[in-house]
Amino acid sequence: MIRLSIYMIKTFVLSWLTVTFGFLVLVGLFDALANGGEIISGDRGFIATFEYMIYRAPVIFDRVLLFTVMVAMLLTYVKLIRQHELVSLLGFGLSVPRQIAMLTPAVVGVTMLSITFINTAMPPAVRSLQAWGIGEYKRTSISEEKPLWLQDGNRIIKAAGRPNMRTLTNLQFFDQEENGDISIISWIDRADYSPDGWVLKGVSRLATGDRFTPAPLSVWSTEQNPESIAKLAADPRDLSLKDMRLFRIEGNSGSKPSFAYGFWHLHRLTRPLAAFVLLMCAVPIMQRTGREESGDTALIIGIISGFVYLIIDGGLSTFAVSGTLPIGWAVGFPIALFALIGGFLCLKSESLRL
């Protein structure tokens, strides 16, 4: 049994690596072609296309992770069906629940390792794309239409421009008193980052009610740096789990409300569970033992099932990050729904065997 388990795990892992590589190259190529004009318009030359694809790879990997895992499960069973090995497995007494148990360590392990890779590789890649200001990362650039708001101690700050990663423009500072009233409003044309803080230029200050003359302000001393500003401006999904956990706390700054960070934090943590639930659905679907069975029909059904899961998950994600649906419902509903479907399919497959 151990050899059979190793064989199935090896087949799954090789299938997953092949599928993942194919998706990264194919999606990355189409993505690069869609932004080809912007990519080659700079001074980086043709090599910028490959640089863009490398930066985008962790992001694409995050988006297609569950689907590649699902496809790898299905291809594993297509191989078993076409080589008539599934009949032998059933003959050895390996029921659907036992087959699921044999593949669970590989499926869950691959997903957990993938999350570790995403958590490590995606944030710096996204910051590089932000600095480049290309494609969809124009959305995360700071502008008049999409200013960045953040809280720094007793000061609320609005930045409406970021020409490069070390410079902010068109800033406003709102100094608060202990009761929450605004005591001083400052307008700053430009802030350049230095080791001693952000050096301010073109500063105008006004005390509310003209009660006093505010002191000059030449340096913004803060813990914020270009890297933290990039995190604040990024989409919640593109951050590491540590940063999501930080920004989901009420009162901490971020480009989205705290519940958006809380959703994506919980969403990423539950991907191994979601992969296991998809395994529960995939294995019963692929129990095809006919003499001329190729597994193609079951493969199509399994892929459609994976798409349905992703559509439901994506739709609920949109509602959750907009605040119209509780986080727990948005994350848990598709998992619970497909867990019930998988459990039903497992029971049905076992009853048919009996």
C-alpha positions as a Python dict, from the first residue, in 0.01 Angstrom:
ca = {
    (1, 'M'): (0, 0, 0),
    (2, 'I'): (287, 235, 75),
    (3, 'R'): (425, 185, -276),
    (4, 'L'): (84, 255, -427),
    (5, 'S'): (54, 569, -219),
    (6, 'I'): (400, 687, -327),
    (7, 'Y'): (315, 613, -689),
    (8, 'M'): (-7, 817, -676),
    (9, 'I'): (162, 1104, -493),
    (10, 'K'): (447, 1108, -743),
    (11, 'T'): (203, 1110, -1033),
    (12, 'F'): (7, 1396, -880),
    (13, 'V'): (313, 1609, -801),
    (14, 'L'): (459, 1566, -1151),
    (15, 'S'): (122, 1649, -1306),
    (16, 'W'): (90, 1957, -1087),
    (17, 'L'): (439, 2083, -1173),
    (18, 'T'): (372, 2036, -1544),
    (19, 'V'): (30, 2205, -1531),
    (20, 'T'): (160, 2493, -1319),
    (21, 'F'): (454, 2557, -1551),
    (22, 'G'): (222, 2551, -1851),
    (23, 'F'): (-21, 2796, -1691),
    (24, 'L'): (255, 3034, -1582),
    (25, 'V'): (408, 3043, -1930),
    (26, 'L'): (77, 3066, -2118),
    (27, 'V'): (-93, 3323, -1894),
    (28, 'G'): (231, 3515, -1851),
    (29, 'L'): (283, 3531, -2228),
    (30, 'F'): (-72, 3656, -2294),
    (31, 'D'): (-33, 3906, -2011),
    (32, 'A'): (295, 4033, -2154),
    (33, 'L'): (142, 4063, -2502),
    (34, 'A'): (-153, 4258, -2362),
    (35, 'N'): (89, 4511, -2210),
    (36, 'G'): (352, 4482, -2481),
    (37, 'G'): (327, 4846, -2588),
    (38, 'E'): (400, 4973, -2240),
    (39, 'I'): (673, 4716, -2180),
    (40, 'I'): (885, 4798, -2484),
    (41, 'S'): (818, 5173, -2471),
    (42, 'G'): (1071, 5215, -2189),
    (43, 'D'): (1449, 5205, -2203),
    (44, 'R'): (1474, 4841, -2088),
    (45, 'G'): (1452, 4697, -2439),
    (46, 'F'): (1310, 4361, -2545),
    (47, 'I'): (1448, 4192, -2232),
    (48, 'A'): (1182, 4384, -2037),
    (49, 'T'): (922, 4135, -2162),
    (50, 'F'): (1090, 3851, -1977),
    (51, 'E'): (1150, 4073, -1675),
    (52, 'Y'): (778, 4153, -1666),
    (53, 'M'): (684, 3785, -1692),
    (54, 'I'): (916, 3699, -1402),
    (55, 'Y'): (765, 3971, -1183),
    (56, 'R'): (414, 3864, -1272),
    (57, 'A'): (476, 3490, -1219),
    (58, 'P'): (410, 3489, -840),
    (59, 'V'): (89, 3688, -890),
    (60, 'I'): (-36, 3454, -1164),
    (61, 'F'): (66, 3155, -953),
    (62, 'D'): (-147, 3285, -667),
    (63, 'R'): (-449, 3337, -892),
    (64, 'V'): (-439, 2993, -1057),
    (65, 'L'): (-320, 2785, -760),
    (66, 'L'): (-644, 2600, -679),
    (67, 'F'): (-728, 2541, -1043),
    (68, 'T'): (-387, 2388, -1117),
    (69, 'V'): (-424, 2162, -813),
    (70, 'M'): (-768, 2052, -935),
    (71, 'V'): (-643, 1985, -1289),
    (72, 'A'): (-346, 1788, -1153),
    (73, 'M'): (-583, 1567, -949),
    (74, 'L'): (-793, 1498, -1258),
    (75, 'L'): (-490, 1426, -1479),
    (76, 'T'): (-358, 1184, -1218),
    (77, 'Y'): (-676, 981, -1251),
    (78, 'V'): (-684, 1014, -1629),
    (79, 'K'): (-346, 839, -1630),
    (80, 'L'): (-473, 569, -1393),
    (81, 'I'): (-782, 513, -1607),
    (82, 'R'): (-602, 497, -1941),
    (83, 'Q'): (-342, 255, -1809),
    (84, 'H'): (-617, 45, -1646),
    (85, 'E'): (-454, 100, -1307),
    (86, 'L'): (-768, 232, -1142),
    (87, 'V'): (-931, -110, -1180),
    (88, 'S'): (-634, -265, -1005),
    (89, 'L'): (-653, -12, -721),
    (90, 'L'): (-1020, -92, -668),
    (91, 'G'): (-936, -461, -688),
    (92, 'F'): (-687, -415, -405),
    (93, 'G'): (-972, -276, -196),
    (94, 'L'): (-879, 92, -225),
    (95, 'S'): (-1218, 257, -191),
    (96, 'V'): (-1284, 623, -274),
    (97, 'P'): (-1225, 739, 88),
    (98, 'R'): (-895, 548, 100),
    (99, 'Q'): (-788, 698, -233),
    (100, 'I'): (-867, 1042, -96),
    (101, 'A'): (-664, 964, 216),
    (102, 'M'): (-367, 852, 5),
    (103, 'L'): (-363, 1176, -197),
    (104, 'T'): (-445, 1415, 87),
    (105, 'P'): (-84, 1459, 212),
    (106, 'A'): (34, 1551, -138),
    (107, 'V'): (-257, 1785, -216),
    (108, 'V'): (-248, 1965, 118),
    (109, 'G'): (133, 1968, 127),
    (110, 'V'): (165, 2115, -223),
    (111, 'T'): (-92, 2383, -139),
    (112, 'M'): (81, 2477, 187),
    (113, 'L'): (421, 2500, 15),
    (114, 'S'): (261, 2712, -256),
    (115, 'I'): (120, 2951, 4),
    (116, 'T'): (466, 2981, 158),
    (117, 'F'): (611, 3065, -184),
    (118, 'I'): (334, 3318, -254),
    (119, 'N'): (382, 3476, 86),
    (120, 'T'): (755, 3515, 21),
    (121, 'A'): (781, 3594, -350),
    (122, 'M'): (468, 3792, -436),
    (123, 'P'): (504, 4108, -218),
    (124, 'P'): (851, 4209, -348),
    (125, 'A'): (745, 4126, -705),
    (126, 'V'): (439, 4349, -669),
    (127, 'R'): (650, 4633, -529),
    (128, 'S'): (877, 4607, -832),
    (129, 'L'): (575, 4625, -1063),
    (130, 'Q'): (444, 4923, -868),
    (131, 'A'): (778, 5099, -912),
    (132, 'W'): (759, 5018, -1282),
    (133, 'G'): (401, 5152, -1297),
    (134, 'I'): (290, 4918, -1573),
    (135, 'G'): (-32, 4740, -1664),
    (136, 'E'): (-282, 4692, -1385),
    (137, 'Y'): (-36, 4838, -1134),
    (138, 'K'): (-129, 5182, -1253),
    (139, 'R'): (-436, 5122, -1035),
    (140, 'T'): (-221, 5104, -725),
    (141, 'S'): (-32, 5420, -810),
    (142, 'I'): (-114, 5716, -587),
    (143, 'S'): (-294, 5993, -778),
    (144, 'E'): (-547, 6275, -743),
    (145, 'E'): (-822, 6030, -838),
    (146, 'K'): (-695, 5770, -594),
    (147, 'P'): (-511, 5937, -306),
    (148, 'L'): (-353, 5745, -22),
    (149, 'W'): (-484, 5814, 329),
    (150, 'L'): (-291, 5698, 633),
    (151, 'Q'): (-272, 5768, 1005),
    (152, 'D'): (63, 5848, 1163),
    (153, 'G'): (24, 5898, 1539),
    (154, 'N'): (-203, 6197, 1594),
    (155, 'R'): (-173, 6304, 1232),
    (156, 'I'): (-388, 6206, 934),
    (157, 'I'): (-207, 6226, 601),
    (158, 'K'): (-333, 6244, 245),
    (159, 'A'): (-92, 6188, -46),
    (160, 'A'): (-217, 6248, -400),
    (161, 'G'): (93, 6170, -604),
    (162, 'R'): (391, 5935, -620),
    (163, 'P'): (617, 6005, -920),
    (164, 'N'): (863, 5744, -794),
    (165, 'M'): (897, 5505, -500),
    (166, 'R'): (1095, 5756, -287),
    (167, 'T'): (885, 6066, -352),
    (168, 'L'): (533, 6174, -256),
    (169, 'T'): (362, 6486, -389),
    (170, 'N'): (53, 6695, -315),
    (171, 'L'): (34, 6603, 53),
    (172, 'Q'): (-194, 6728, 325),
    (173, 'F'): (-134, 6683, 698),
    (174, 'F'): (-418, 6707, 947),
    (175, 'D'): (-285, 6734, 1305),
    (176, 'Q'): (-539, 6616, 1561),
    (177, 'E'): (-587, 6706, 1924),
    (178, 'E'): (-675, 6449, 2190),
    (179, 'N'): (-1048, 6513, 2142),
    (180, 'G'): (-1018, 6447, 1769),
    (181, 'D'): (-1042, 6809, 1651),
    (182, 'I'): (-809, 6923, 1374),
    (183, 'S'): (-566, 7183, 1510),
    (184, 'I'): (-329, 7235, 1214),
    (185, 'I'): (-364, 7175, 841),
    (186, 'S'): (-47, 7157, 630),
    (187, 'W'): (-10, 7160, 251),
    (188, 'I'): (313, 7010, 116),
    (189, 'D'): (417, 7015, -248),
    (190, 'R'): (675, 6737, -225),
    (191, 'A'): (827, 6487, 20),
    (192, 'D'): (1155, 6308, -64),
    (193, 'Y'): (1267, 6012, 147),
    (194, 'S'): (1603, 6024, 327),
    (195, 'P'): (1751, 5820, 613),
    (196, 'D'): (1646, 6096, 857),
    (197, 'G'): (1285, 6102, 737),
    (198, 'W'): (1085, 6260, 457),
    (199, 'V'): (1227, 6598, 356),
    (200, 'L'): (938, 6836, 287),
    (201, 'K'): (935, 7112, 24),
    (202, 'G'): (676, 7380, -44),
    (203, 'V'): (514, 7368, 301),
    (204, 'S'): (221, 7592, 399),
    (205, 'R'): (63, 7556, 744),
    (206, 'L'): (-255, 7695, 893),
    (207, 'A'): (-390, 7665, 1247),
    (208, 'T'): (-765, 7621, 1258),
    (209, 'G'): (-935, 7925, 1404),
    (210, 'D'): (-608, 8125, 1375),
    (211, 'R'): (-543, 8060, 1743),
    (212, 'F'): (-165, 8049, 1698),
    (213, 'T'): (103, 8042, 1433),
    (214, 'P'): (216, 7684, 1368),
    (215, 'A'): (588, 7606, 1377),
    (216, 'P'): (768, 7546, 1047),
    (217, 'L'): (778, 7188, 926),
    (218, 'S'): (1073, 7073, 716),
    (219, 'V'): (1099, 6699, 794),
    (220, 'W'): (828, 6439, 841),
    (221, 'S'): (974, 6204, 1104),
    (222, 'T'): (786, 5878, 1079),
    (223, 'E'): (826, 5502, 1065),
    (224, 'Q'): (678, 5508, 715),
    (225, 'N'): (929, 5440, 436),
    (226, 'P'): (899, 5372, 61),
    (227, 'E'): (846, 5000, 125),
    (228, 'S'): (567, 5056, 379),
    (229, 'I'): (402, 5314, 151),
    (230, 'A'): (405, 5055, -130),
    (231, 'K'): (234, 4807, 103),
    (232, 'L'): (-29, 5064, 198),
    (233, 'A'): (-103, 5137, -168),
    (234, 'A'): (-110, 4772, -281),
    (235, 'D'): (-423, 4561, -318),
    (236, 'P'): (-482, 4355, 0),
    (237, 'R'): (-451, 4027, -191),
    (238, 'D'): (-97, 4114, -303),
    (239, 'L'): (40, 4142, 51),
    (240, 'S'): (203, 3886, 277),
    (241, 'L'): (3, 3720, 554),
    (242, 'K'): (194, 3927, 811),
    (243, 'D'): (93, 4255, 647),
    (244, 'M'): (-267, 4140, 599),
    (245, 'R'): (-282, 4050, 968),
    (246, 'L'): (-148, 4395, 1058),
    (247, 'F'): (-383, 4593, 834),
    (248, 'R'): (-694, 4395, 928),
    (249, 'I'): (-679, 4553, 1278),
    (250, 'E'): (-912, 4849, 1316),
    (251, 'G'): (-726, 5179, 1307),
    (252, 'N'): (-428, 5060, 1105),
    (253, 'S'): (-373, 5226, 769),
    (254, 'G'): (-428, 5065, 432),
    (255, 'S'): (-570, 5136, 87),
    (256, 'K'): (-882, 4932, 172),
    (257, 'P'): (-1101, 4892, 483),
    (258, 'S'): (-976, 4654, 750),
    (259, 'F'): (-1232, 4385, 661),
    (260, 'A'): (-1083, 4355, 311),
    (261, 'Y'): (-746, 4260, 461),
    (262, 'G'): (-920, 4026, 704),
    (263, 'F'): (-1096, 3848, 419),
    (264, 'W'): (-786, 3788, 210),
    (265, 'H'): (-593, 3680, 520),
    (266, 'L'): (-852, 3414, 601),
    (267, 'H'): (-894, 3326, 234),
    (268, 'R'): (-525, 3246, 188),
    (269, 'L'): (-504, 3048, 512),
    (270, 'T'): (-795, 2825, 407),
    (271, 'R'): (-657, 2729, 62),
    (272, 'P'): (-528, 2389, 186),
    (273, 'L'): (-876, 2311, 317),
    (274, 'A'): (-1029, 2423, -13),
    (275, 'A'): (-786, 2198, -202),
    (276, 'F'): (-886, 1902, 16),
    (277, 'V'): (-1255, 1972, -52),
    (278, 'L'): (-1188, 1978, -427),
    (279, 'L'): (-1007, 1645, -386),
    (280, 'M'): (-1321, 1504, -225),
    (281, 'C'): (-1513, 1606, -538),
    (282, 'A'): (-1252, 1503, -795),
    (283, 'V'): (-1186, 1146, -683),
    (284, 'P'): (-1551, 1023, -702),
    (285, 'I'): (-1599, 1196, -1038),
    (286, 'M'): (-1300, 1007, -1183),
    (287, 'Q'): (-1414, 658, -1080),
    (288, 'R'): (-1451, 532, -1438),
    (289, 'T'): (-1360, 168, -1492),
    (290, 'G'): (-1516, 81, -1828),
    (291, 'R'): (-1311, -129, -2069),
    (292, 'E'): (-1287, 151, -2327),
    (293, 'E'): (-1303, 435, -2076),
    (294, 'S'): (-1049, 713, -2141),
    (295, 'G'): (-1148, 948, -1862),
    (296, 'D'): (-1208, 1240, -2102),
    (297, 'T'): (-1572, 1290, -2004),
    (298, 'A'): (-1490, 1278, -1635),
    (299, 'L'): (-1202, 1519, -1695),
    (300, 'I'): (-1437, 1772, -1855),
    (301, 'I'): (-1688, 1734, -1571),
    (302, 'G'): (-1410, 1783, -1316),
    (303, 'I'): (-1275, 2094, -1490),
    (304, 'I'): (-1625, 2242, -1508),
    (305, 'S'): (-1667, 2170, -1136),
    (306, 'G'): (-1341, 2352, -1066),
    (307, 'F'): (-1458, 2651, -1270),
    (308, 'V'): (-1788, 2658, -1082),
    (309, 'Y'): (-1601, 2664, -751),
    (310, 'L'): (-1378, 2948, -868),
    (311, 'I'): (-1675, 3147, -998),
    (312, 'I'): (-1862, 3113, -669),
    (313, 'D'): (-1547, 3191, -470),
    (314, 'G'): (-1467, 3493, -687),
    (315, 'G'): (-1821, 3630, -666),
    (316, 'L'): (-1832, 3601, -288),
    (317, 'S'): (-1485, 3757, -267),
    (318, 'T'): (-1615, 4065, -447),
    (319, 'F'): (-1903, 4098, -200),
    (320, 'A'): (-1675, 4041, 100),
    (321, 'V'): (-1412, 4303, 11),
    (322, 'S'): (-1689, 4557, -55),
    (323, 'G'): (-1833, 4498, 292),
    (324, 'T'): (-2170, 4359, 180),
    (325, 'L'): (-2105, 4005, 305),
    (326, 'P'): (-1947, 3880, 629),
    (327, 'I'): (-1595, 3742, 590),
    (328, 'G'): (-1678, 3404, 741),
    (329, 'W'): (-1969, 3346, 503),
    (330, 'A'): (-1768, 3449, 197),
    (331, 'V'): (-1479, 3214, 278),
    (332, 'G'): (-1678, 2929, 428),
    (333, 'F'): (-1977, 2897, 196),
    (334, 'P'): (-1800, 2760, -117),
    (335, 'I'): (-1588, 2527, 99),
    (336, 'A'): (-1893, 2397, 286),
    (337, 'L'): (-2099, 2363, -32),
    (338, 'F'): (-1837, 2158, -216),
    (339, 'A'): (-1763, 1958, 98),
    (340, 'L'): (-2129, 1851, 100),
    (341, 'I'): (-2116, 1773, -271),
    (342, 'G'): (-1794, 1577, -227),
    (343, 'G'): (-1935, 1384, 66),
    (344, 'F'): (-2247, 1299, -134),
    (345, 'L'): (-2040, 1182, -432),
    (346, 'C'): (-1822, 967, -204),
    (347, 'L'): (-2128, 800, -50),
    (348, 'K'): (-2284, 750, -392),
    (349, 'S'): (-1968, 591, -536),
    (350, 'E'): (-1944, 354, -242),
    (351, 'S'): (-2311, 257, -269),
    (352, 'L'): (-2267, 181, -640),
    (353, 'R'): (-1975, -50, -558),
    (354, 'L'): (-2188, -236, -306),
}
